[in-house]
Amino acid sequence: MLEKIIAPIKVEDFFRYNWEKKPLAVNRRSPEFFSHLLTLDAIDQMITTSDIRFPDIRIISATREISRSEYAAEGGRLKPDSVMKLFQEGGTIILNHQHKWQPEIARFCRSMEQYFSHPFQTNIYLTPQNAQGFGIHFDTHDVFILQISGRKDWQIFDRAIELPLAGQGFDPKDEDVGSVQMECSLEAGDLLYIPRGILHKASSLDEVSLHATVGVLAKTWADLMLEAVSQVIISDTTFRESMPVGFARPEFDRGEAKKIFHKRMRDLTCKVNFENVFEEFIKDFVDTRPPLLQGQMKQLTQISGLVEESMVRLREGVVFRLERGSDAISLSFYGKTIDFPIACEGPLMHLVSSKEILLNTLSADKDKSDIDDILILIRRLITEGFIEVVD
């Protein structure tokens, strides 16, 4: 997916020159490029007929503060007529976490997650003509801006904070935002990548603008190191001993404390188990990717009709881990782990490495008992949502 959305920029050039470094604008003159992700009609339907509530929907404006009470009742329940009126008056409608609501956006995010091994999220911005939602600001995560319809002008300023952590703020009223470093116009089908920490603002022109902000909720080396330290602290009581009594008194001699501190740091380096921590991060990523199971009811009805000539494939977007133990094969996905007999290793490896595969090619011996075992395995994997029957 990354290769597709940044084309004609090469992936290796993106990571060499842009990733976490500088913005990238791709103007492709293909207005339908992102149109499959979302439509204005879908947004209209969500606002007027669904039970979406604040804070999953918000309204903002760079020219005035819009309070939640202007468009949401008690409990966050939406007042659709007020939403439309505020939009008419120049308010930008934000639909948060649309990867949880829109199937096409969910599939887009999952494809990016499979490549990056970082979680992705998507917020939608619907801005009326000649309006601006946010003032100058930066995000604490890298973002890909996908212009779905309409047009928006963007101004990119200096970097406020180098690779900021979540929660690090910046008030442009109190700080120098610097000069404009880049300007670009995004039309339908265009893309803009902005690394975290870089100040920017955008405004629509003479038509309604609809864009998706796809955020990369990246795990950092700091996250890995903090978890590594945490594991050591839990396992070794010396790191939980109190600091010296009276350390804040003026006459305190910090020389001995400094020696202890540096010894603890050396011990920490020796005790950190990189493999354990790294494995935990992999497990967390795999386990927290929710299933994308559209069409599963139909799949369940097809189980009884499976034959040797049936074609199956991995579910789109499934994030999994296959591990070989001493007496079993463990398959982890959707937050669960299923153990299979060692004999299932070959068929499972074929399944996960093939785009589509005939059931009879998964059998080594082709005898009836072997085929029956394959069918049992396939039925289980379809039921669990790991694979699907190809029509």
N, C-alpha and C positions, 0 to 999 in steps of 0.2 A: 504493500500500500504506500509506503513512504516513497519508493521509487516512482510510483505513478503520480502522486500529488505534487512532487517537486520538479518533475520533468519540465524542461530539458536539463535541469541541473542534475549532475551525477551524485549518487548517494555518498561516494567517497569524498567528493568535493564539499558536500554539505557538512559532513562531520569534520573535515579539515579546516574549513573557513568560517562556518556559521554556527554550528552547534555550541551553545553556551557562550558564543563570542560576539556575533553581529547579526543584525536582521537580514532577512532575505525576502524579496518580493518576486513573485512569479506571475506575470501577466500573460495569459495564454489565449485570449480571444476565443474562448469556448464557453459561452454562457450557460450551457446545459451540464457542465462538468460536475457540479455539486447538486444539481436540482433533484436528484433521487433521494437526498438526505432528508429534506423537509420542504414543505410548501407553505405559502401564506394561508391557504385554506385549512391546513392541519393546525396551524397556530390559532386561527379563528375558532375552530372547533374545540380546541383544548380550553380556550378562555371561556367560551360561551356555554359549553355543554358538559365539561368534565368537572371533577371536584378538586382541581389543582388549587393549592392554597399557599399563602405566604408562609415561609420564605422561598418556596419553590418557584414562585413568581414574584417579581419586584418591579417597581417603576422608578426610574431615576431621571434626573435632568441636570446638566451642568450649569443651568441658569438659576435654578432654585431647588431647595430641599423639598422632596415629596414624602410626606409621612405615610406610614402604612395605613393609618385610619382613613385616608382619603380613598382607598380602593379595597380595603379588606375589613371585614367585620370581626367580631370576637371569635377567637380560635383560628384566625387566619383565613376564614372563609371569604372567597372572592366576591366582589361586587362588579360583575362584568360590565354593566353600563358605565360605572365610574372608571374602569380600566380604559374603555374605549374613548371616553371623554378626555382623560389625561393624555392618552396617545394623540388624540386630535390636537391637543394644546401643546404638543412638543415633547411629551414624555417618552423615554425609551423603555420598552417592555423587555425584561430579562426573564427568561425561562431557564432556571438552574437545573443542572443534573439531567439533561435530556437524554443522556446515554441510558438512563433507567426507564425512559418512557417511549422513545422512538426506536423501533427495531433497526432501521437502516443506520442510525447514528450509533447504536449499540454495536452493530457489526463492524462499523468503521473503527470505533475505538478498540475493539477486541483485536482487529487486524494489526493496529499500531502496537498494542500491548504485546502481542506475540513476537513482534520484531524487537521492541525496546526492552522488554522485561520490566517495564515500569507501568503502574496504573495510569489510565487516561480518563479524563472527564470532559463533558461538553456542556457549555452554557450557550444559549441562543439569545441574540440581541436583535430586536425589531425596532428600528428607529424611523420616525416619520421624516418627511422631507425637511431639509434645511434645519436639522437639529443635531444636538450633541448630548450624549448620555453622560459619560464621565469627563471630568476635567483631566488635566495632566496627571498621570499616575504610572506606576509600574506594577507588574505582577511578581509574586514570589515563586512562580513556576513558569517554565517555558511554555509558550503558546503558539499554536498554529491557527491563523485566522482564515476561515474558509468563507469567501463571499458567495452566498447562495443566490441572491437576487438584488437588484438595485446597484447602487454605487456608493462608495464611501472614500473620503480623502483622509489620509493618515499623515501625521507628522511624528517623526521619531527624534528624540532628543538624546542628551548624554546619558551615560549609565549612572544612576543614582547610587546604587550599592552593588558591588561586585558579588554576583551569585548570592543574593540575599536568602536568609533562612525564613521559613514561615513565621509570620509575626513581626518581622522587621519592617518598620514603617518609614514614611518619608512625607513631609508636608511641603508641597511646592510653594505655599505661602511664606514659609520660613527659610527655604533653601533656594539656592540658585539652580535653576533647571538647565542652564546652559543654552547653547544655540541649537537650532534645528540641524540635525545631522543627515536626515533623509526624509524625503517626501515622496508619496506614491498614492495613486488612485487605484482602488480595487473595484473592478467590475465583476459581474456574475461569472463564476468559474475561476477567479483569481485566488491567489494564496499569499499570505504574509506570515513569515515566522519571526517572532520576537523573543529573544532570550530573556530570562528573568532578570529583573533589576534595571532594565532599560526603560526610561520614561517615554510615554507616548500619549497621543490623543487622536480622536477621529471624529469626523462630522459627516452627516449625509448631505446630499445635494438636492436636486429638485424632484427626487422620487424616493419612495420608501426603500430603506435598506434592510436586508435580512442577512445576517452572517452568524456563523458558528465559531465560537472560541473553544478550541480543543486544547485542554491543558495537560501537561505532562507532570504528573505527581511523582517526580523522580525521587528514588532513594539515593542518598548521598553517602560519600565516604564517612562523613560525620555521623550519619545514622548507623553505619556499620560499626564504627569505632565505639560509639556510645553503647551499643548492644554488647560489644566485646568486653568493655569495661564493666558493664552491669553484670555479665555472667561471672567475671572474676570476683567481683565484690560479693556476690551471693555465695560463692564457693569458698572464699577465704576471709576469715574473721579479722585478720590483721588490718584489712582496709576499712573495717567498720569500727575500729578503735577511735576513741575521742581524740581531738586535737589536744595539745598540752594545756594543762590548767593554767590560767592566767595569761594566755597568749596575747590578749589585747592590752595588757598593762604596759605602761611606758618603759619600765625597767626590764621587760622580758627579753632574754637573749635568744634570738631566733636562729642562731647558728646550729644548734642541735636539731631544731625542727626542720631546718633546711636539709640536713643530712638524712633524716628519716624520710622526708618527702622524696628526695632523689632515689633513695633505696626502694621506696614503694613503687616509684615509676619504673625502675629497672625490673623489679619483681613482676610488675604488671605486664611488661613487654614479654617476659618469659612465660607467664601463665596464660596469656591470651591464646585461645584455640581458634585460629582462623577458620579451619574446616567446619567446626561446629556452628560458628556464627554465620558463615556463608551458606551452609545448608539450611539454617533457620530462615534466612531471607528468601531462598528459593522456595522452601515449603510454604512460607507465608504468601508469596506471590501466586503460586499454583492454587493453594487452597482458597484464596479470596476472590478468584475470578468466577463470578456467578454464571450459571448455565444460560445458554441462548437456545431455547428449546421450542422455537416456533415450529409448528407442524408435528409435535410429538404425539398427539392423539392419533393422527393418521398412521404414524410409524408403528404404534402399538397394535393397530388393526392389521398390519401387514405381517406381523410376526408368524402367525399361523400358516401363512402361505409361502414361507421361505422354502426354496428348493436349492439343489446344487448349483443351478445356473443363475441364482439371484446375485445381483451386484450390490455391494455396500461400499461405504466410504466413511471417513471420519466426519463427525459433526463440524460444521463451520464454526471456527472460533473456540474450539475446545482447547484449553490449556491443561496439559497433563504431564505426569512424570511416571516413567516406567523403571522399576528397580528390581534387580535380580537378587534374591536372598539365597540361603543355603538350600531351602526346600520349597520355595514358592516365588512367584512373580507378583510384585505389588504394583498395582495401577492406581495412581492418585489423580483425582480431578474433581471439580465442583465441591471441594471441601470434604471429600470422602476417599477412602482407600479400600480397594478390593483386592484380596489375595486369590491368585489362581495357581493351579498345579504347575510345576516346572514344564510339563508337556505342552502347556499353552504358550510357551515363550516364542516358538517359531511363528504360529499364526498371529500373535499379538504384534510381533516385530513387522510382519508383512502388512498388517492393517495400518500401523502408524506410519509406515514409510511409503505407502501407495496412495495415489490420488483416488482411484477407484479399483476395486478388486472383486473378481468372481469367487464365490464361496468354494467352488470345487478346486480352486488353485491353492487354497489354504490347507488342504489335506495332503499329508505326505504319502500315505499308503493307498489312498483312493478306495479302501474297503469300506463296507457299510458302517462298521462300528466307528471308524475314524471320522467319516462324514457326519455321523450322528453326534459325535463329540463336538465337532466344529459348529453344528447347528445349535447345540446347547450354549456354546460360548457366544455365538453371534446373537442369539435371542437375549441373553443376559446383557450384552453390551448395548443392544438397542433399547431394552427396558431402562437401563441406567442413563440413557441419553448420550452415550459416548460415540456411537456410530449410527448411521441411518441407511435405509434401503434406497437405492437409486431407482427412480421410476423408469 
